[in-house]
């Protein structure tokens, strides 16, 4: 298993150490915390129904900018 050395401020180390459970390595803590805070993108499905309209408008604006750049 490959490893990396990471420098932390003492205050950050102490916070991480407080989160560490018995028998856990610091790598285990980082893995656990990152998994706990990972959001499932499916929860946002359907929350922005106008996305197609926004995409269309953005593409139109990109096309205008591209056309101007070729004119000059």
C-alpha positions as CSV (number, residue, x, y, z in Angstrom):
1,X,0.0,0.0,0.0
2,X,1.4,3.4,-1.0
3,X,1.5,6.1,1.6
4,X,1.9,9.9,1.6
5,X,3.1,12.2,4.3
6,X,0.8,15.1,5.1
7,X,1.6,18.1,7.3
8,X,-1.1,19.5,9.6
9,X,-1.3,22.4,11.9
10,X,-1.3,21.2,15.5
11,X,-4.9,22.4,16.0
12,X,-6.0,20.3,12.9
13,X,-4.1,17.3,14.2
14,X,-5.8,17.6,17.6
15,X,-9.2,17.8,16.0
16,X,-8.5,14.8,13.8
17,X,-7.2,12.9,16.9
18,X,-10.5,13.6,18.8
19,X,-12.4,12.1,15.9
20,X,-10.3,8.9,15.9
21,X,-12.0,5.9,17.3
22,X,-10.2,3.1,19.2
23,X,-8.2,0.9,16.8
24,X,-8.6,3.4,14.0
25,X,-5.6,4.7,12.0
26,X,-5.6,8.3,10.9
27,X,-6.2,7.0,7.3
28,X,-9.3,5.2,8.6
29,X,-10.5,8.5,10.2
30,X,-10.0,10.4,6.9
31,X,-11.8,7.7,4.9
32,X,-14.7,7.5,7.4
33,X,-15.2,11.3,7.5
34,X,-15.0,11.7,3.7
35,X,-17.6,8.9,3.2
36,X,-19.9,10.4,5.9
37,X,-19.8,13.8,4.2
38,X,-20.1,12.6,0.6
39,X,-23.4,13.6,-0.8
40,X,-25.4,11.4,-3.1
41,X,-26.0,13.5,-6.2
42,X,-29.3,11.6,-6.8
43,X,-30.8,13.6,-4.0
44,X,-30.6,16.7,-6.2
45,X,-32.4,15.0,-9.2
46,X,-35.3,17.1,-10.3
47,X,-34.5,20.1,-8.1
48,X,-33.7,22.3,-11.1
49,X,-36.2,21.5,-13.8
50,X,-35.2,24.5,-15.9
51,X,-31.7,23.2,-16.5
52,X,-32.5,22.5,-20.1
53,X,-33.5,26.1,-20.7
54,X,-30.4,27.3,-18.9
55,X,-28.2,25.0,-21.0
56,X,-29.8,26.3,-24.2
57,X,-29.3,29.9,-23.2
58,X,-25.6,29.3,-22.2
59,X,-25.0,27.6,-25.6
60,X,-26.5,30.6,-27.4
61,X,-24.3,33.0,-25.5
62,X,-21.2,30.8,-26.3
63,X,-22.1,30.8,-29.9
64,X,-22.4,34.6,-29.9
65,X,-19.0,35.0,-28.3
66,X,-17.4,32.5,-30.7
67,X,-18.9,34.3,-33.7
68,X,-17.5,37.7,-32.4
69,X,-14.1,36.2,-31.9
70,X,-14.0,35.1,-35.6
71,X,-15.2,38.5,-36.8
72,X,-12.3,40.5,-35.4
